[in-house]
Amino acid sequence: MSGTRLVRALATTAVVALAIAGCGGGGNDSSGGGGTSGAAGPTKAANAADPRGDGKAQCNNASLAYIGTIAGDNAALGLAILNGARLAVKQHNAANPGCQVNLREFDSEGSPDKAPGVVAQAVNTPDILGVVGLPFSGESKAVGKTFSDAGLVTLSPSATNPGLSKNGWKTFFRALGNDSVQGPAAAKFITNDLKASKVCVIRDDSEYGSGLAAAVKEALGSKVVCEDQVKSKQKEFAATVSKVEAAKPDAIFYSGYYTEAAPLADQLFNKGVTAKLVAPDGTKDDQFVKNSGDAAEGSYFTCPCVPADEFKEFTAEYKKLANTDPSTYSAEGYDAATILLKAIDGGKKDRASVLEFVRTYEGQGLTKKFKWDATGELTETPVWSYKVEGGKIVKNKPIG
């Protein structure tokens, strides 16, 4: 999509955007933590856990698993996590000749329908002692009981629906803040930073999109002047665009994934809608920028993830492995795999002991300090804002 009228509208939006602080992301210098604008991102803590350990680990027939989308819809989000886990395991194995850990990969396609089948394969593979995943909330909900019944611990770097930790599962741990954290943070950013008093909230039909939209709406209160729901794989959004045009909002919050967000953004801006677009972590990916073209410029994201651009060694090694910069949740995937590797290096040889190791774990990672409460929720949950500037996702500022 292009056109001079749209370009002029976007230029106006960009000028306003530049007044708000800068930015930082990852993939191809965008989604995960690249960029130089905005507040300073965190640097690697001196005591951050290292998957290489002391190089003296001893183990036999130990495996971890990544379970999540690899080739399905929104696959870029899953691949960012998988490559983070791959890097941690690669570094570990290179440093520990006496403990070679396998990373088994299972493609759930991000689907609540397909996830149970591949999870059954994983839980029936005895050498798998821990799981990095699942990335999405809907698939996580579909398989949480299966993991719990099998005693197989899971560390999700990206599933944010708050209800996941309220099911009594003993093996579910979240490596980021949930949408009860992100929702109010997004509302605060929209209100305080973007100065919006009229907001349209649009959600997709996923567990993730619905849950986050509810949290944002509650936090925004009377500022919500319109809302709508779109469907997975939807391509045409004329009805939604008409609702937004009629409401004349200052900002739009889209609660969902980049597959639908990109054409929606394109169609909104093609109609001359100049309201600031804000989307969450499920949209914060280079594919959104690529697929929405000029419409992406000046849009914002919220994410319970930290920019990775100051993690110099991690970024360089990730790029060697994946041939791209880290993206959203790459560093969180790395941290999750590192914690599970530390369990194995500490002599944990079965699922029960690895689960207990994680349950009582307390330590610094690249992205944050990791310590969980009794429900598997973290006690430290940073949220950052990002934006699209010059065709790249760059960090903006932490939302405090």
PARO-135142 format. One record per residue (C-alpha): residue in three letters; y, x, z. Coordinates in steps of 0.5 Angstrom, whole numbers, plus 500, padded with zeros to 3 digits. Each point is the difference from the previous one (the first is absolute). Example, Ala and Ser with C-alpha at 12.3 -4.5 7.8 and 13.67 -1.06 7.14 Angstrom:
<pts>
ALA;491;525;516
SER;507;502;498
</pts>
This chain:
<pts>
MET;500;500;500
SER;507;502;498
GLY;507;498;498
THR;507;501;501
ARG;501;494;504
LEU;494;502;505
VAL;503;508;500
ARG;507;498;502
ALA;497;495;506
LEU;495;506;502
ALA;506;505;500
THR;504;496;505
THR;494;499;504
ALA;499;508;500
VAL;507;501;502
VAL;499;495;506
ALA;493;504;502
LEU;503;507;500
ALA;505;498;505
ILE;494;499;505
ALA;496;506;501
GLY;495;504;496
CYS;493;500;499
GLY;493;503;499
GLY;493;498;497
GLY;494;504;497
GLY;496;499;494
ASN;503;504;494
ASP;506;502;505
SER;500;493;503
SER;496;495;503
GLY;497;504;506
GLY;505;505;502
GLY;504;503;495
GLY;508;500;498
THR;505;503;504
SER;505;495;502
GLY;501;496;506
ALA;498;502;507
ALA;496;506;502
GLY;493;498;500
PRO;495;503;505
THR;497;507;500
LYS;493;502;502
ALA;499;501;507
ALA;498;506;503
ASN;494;497;503
ALA;498;495;494
ALA;493;500;500
ASP;497;504;494
PRO;493;498;497
ARG;498;507;499
GLY;500;501;508
ASP;498;507;502
GLY;495;501;494
LYS;494;500;505
ALA;497;493;500
GLN;493;499;499
CYS;497;493;497
ASN;494;498;496
ASN;500;494;495
ALA;506;497;502
SER;504;495;496
LEU;507;496;500
ALA;501;495;495
TYR;506;497;496
ILE;500;493;499
GLY;505;497;496
THR;503;498;493
ILE;499;506;495
ALA;500;496;494
GLY;502;493;501
ASP;507;497;501
ASN;505;504;503
ALA;496;506;500
ALA;505;505;500
LEU;501;498;508
GLY;493;501;501
LEU;500;507;496
ALA;505;503;504
ILE;496;499;507
LEU;494;502;496
ASN;503;507;498
GLY;503;501;507
ALA;493;499;503
ARG;497;505;494
LEU;505;505;502
ALA;498;500;508
VAL;493;500;498
LYS;501;506;495
GLN;504;504;505
HIS;495;499;505
ASN;494;502;496
ALA;503;506;498
ALA;502;502;507
ASN;493;498;503
PRO;494;503;496
GLY;496;498;506
CYS;502;493;499
GLN;500;497;493
VAL;503;492;501
ASN;498;496;494
LEU;506;495;498
ARG;496;494;497
GLU;504;495;496
PHE;500;492;499
ASP;504;496;495
SER;501;493;503
GLU;506;499;495
GLY;504;498;506
SER;496;493;499
PRO;498;496;506
ASP;494;497;496
LYS;498;507;498
ALA;501;504;506
PRO;494;497;504
GLY;495;503;495
VAL;503;507;500
VAL;501;500;508
ALA;492;498;500
GLN;498;506;497
ALA;505;504;504
VAL;497;498;507
ASN;493;500;497
THR;501;508;499
PRO;498;503;506
ASP;504;507;499
ILE;507;496;500
LEU;503;501;506
GLY;507;497;499
VAL;504;497;495
VAL;507;501;497
GLY;502;493;498
LEU;501;494;498
PRO;507;500;497
PHE;501;493;499
SER;500;495;505
GLY;496;494;497
GLU;494;505;498
SER;501;503;507
LYS;499;492;503
ALA;494;499;496
VAL;496;506;503
GLY;503;502;507
LYS;494;496;503
THR;495;504;496
PHE;503;507;502
SER;500;497;508
ASP;493;498;500
ALA;498;507;497
GLY;504;504;504
LEU;503;503;495
VAL;508;502;501
THR;505;499;495
LEU;507;503;500
SER;504;496;495
PRO;506;504;497
SER;504;494;497
ALA;497;493;502
THR;506;496;504
ASN;498;493;501
PRO;501;499;508
GLY;494;496;501
LEU;495;505;498
SER;500;503;507
LYS;499;493;503
ASN;493;499;498
GLY;497;504;506
TRP;497;505;495
LYS;498;506;504
THR;501;505;494
PHE;506;498;496
PHE;506;505;501
ARG;507;500;497
ALA;503;507;498
LEU;507;496;499
GLY;504;495;503
ASN;498;493;498
ASP;505;494;497
SER;502;498;507
VAL;504;507;499
GLN;501;500;493
GLY;503;493;500
PRO;505;500;505
ALA;502;507;497
ALA;501;497;493
ALA;504;495;503
LYS;505;504;504
PHE;501;505;493
ILE;501;494;496
THR;505;497;505
ASN;503;506;503
ASP;500;505;494
LEU;501;496;494
LYS;504;495;504
ALA;496;494;497
SER;502;493;503
LYS;496;496;495
VAL;492;502;498
CYS;495;498;496
VAL;493;501;502
ILE;494;500;495
ARG;493;502;501
ASP;494;501;497
ASP;493;496;502
SER;497;506;503
GLU;499;501;508
TYR;505;505;500
GLY;505;497;496
SER;500;493;504
GLY;499;504;507
LEU;506;504;498
ALA;504;495;497
ALA;499;496;507
ALA;503;506;504
VAL;506;501;496
LYS;502;492;500
GLU;499;500;507
ALA;505;506;501
LEU;505;498;495
GLY;500;492;503
SER;506;496;496
LYS;501;506;495
VAL;494;498;496
VAL;503;495;495
CYS;494;499;495
GLU;493;502;500
ASP;494;500;495
GLN;493;502;499
VAL;497;504;494
LYS;493;501;498
SER;496;506;499
LYS;500;502;493
GLN;506;496;498
LYS;504;502;494
GLU;505;495;499
PHE;505;498;506
ALA;505;495;497
ALA;500;495;505
THR;501;505;506
VAL;506;503;496
SER;503;493;499
LYS;499;499;508
VAL;503;507;501
GLU;506;499;495
ALA;501;493;504
ALA;501;503;507
LYS;504;506;498
PRO;498;504;505
ASP;503;507;502
ALA;493;503;501
ILE;492;499;498
PHE;494;502;504
TYR;494;500;496
SER;494;500;504
GLY;494;503;496
TYR;497;505;495
TYR;503;504;495
THR;496;496;494
GLU;504;494;501
ALA;506;503;503
ALA;502;504;493
PRO;500;494;495
LEU;503;496;505
ALA;506;505;501
ASP;501;501;493
GLN;500;492;499
LEU;505;499;505
PHE;505;506;498
ASN;499;498;493
LYS;503;493;502
GLY;506;504;503
VAL;498;499;507
THR;504;505;504
ALA;497;499;507
LYS;497;506;503
LEU;493;500;500
VAL;496;503;506
ALA;492;501;500
PRO;495;503;505
ASP;495;505;499
GLY;495;496;496
THR;506;501;494
LYS;502;507;502
ASP;497;504;494
ASP;502;503;494
GLN;496;495;496
PHE;505;495;502
VAL;506;504;498
LYS;496;501;493
ASN;498;493;499
SER;507;497;502
GLY;504;505;496
ASP;507;499;501
ALA;500;495;505
ALA;497;504;505
GLU;506;504;501
GLY;504;499;506
SER;494;496;503
TYR;498;502;507
PHE;493;500;504
THR;498;500;507
CYS;494;504;503
PRO;497;502;506
CYS;499;506;497
VAL;504;507;501
PRO;502;504;494
ALA;496;506;498
ASP;505;504;496
GLU;501;505;506
PHE;492;501;501
LYS;501;506;495
GLU;493;503;501
PHE;497;493;500
THR;504;498;494
ALA;498;506;496
GLU;492;500;501
TYR;500;492;499
LYS;503;501;493
LYS;495;506;498
LEU;495;495;502
ALA;503;494;497
ASN;504;502;495
THR;506;496;502
ASP;504;500;507
PRO;498;496;506
SER;501;493;500
THR;501;494;504
TYR;495;501;506
SER;497;507;497
ALA;502;503;507
GLU;497;494;504
GLY;493;501;496
TYR;500;507;502
ASP;502;499;507
ALA;494;495;501
ALA;495;505;496
THR;502;505;505
ILE;499;496;506
LEU;493;499;498
LEU;499;507;498
LYS;502;502;507
ALA;495;495;503
ILE;494;504;496
ASP;503;507;501
GLY;500;498;508
GLY;492;499;499
LYS;500;492;499
LYS;494;499;496
ASP;499;492;500
ARG;504;494;499
ALA;501;498;508
SER;503;507;502
VAL;505;500;494
LEU;502;493;502
GLU;501;503;507
PHE;504;506;497
VAL;505;496;496
ARG;500;494;506
THR;503;506;505
TYR;503;504;495
GLU;507;502;501
GLY;504;506;496
GLN;505;501;495
GLY;499;500;492
LEU;504;501;494
THR;503;493;500
LYS;501;498;508
LYS;496;501;506
PHE;494;496;500
LYS;497;496;507
TRP;498;493;499
ASP;500;494;505
ALA;494;496;502
THR;500;496;493
GLY;501;506;496
GLU;507;500;499
LEU;505;506;500
THR;504;501;506
GLU;505;504;495
THR;502;496;494
PRO;506;503;495
VAL;503;496;495
TRP;504;503;494
SER;504;497;494
TYR;500;502;493
LYS;504;499;494
VAL;499;501;492
GLU;505;505;498
GLY;501;503;493
GLY;493;497;498
LYS;496;503;507
ILE;499;497;506
VAL;503;505;506
LYS;501;499;507
ASN;506;496;503
LYS;500;500;508
PRO;495;499;506
ILE;501;492;502
GLY;501;501;508
</pts>
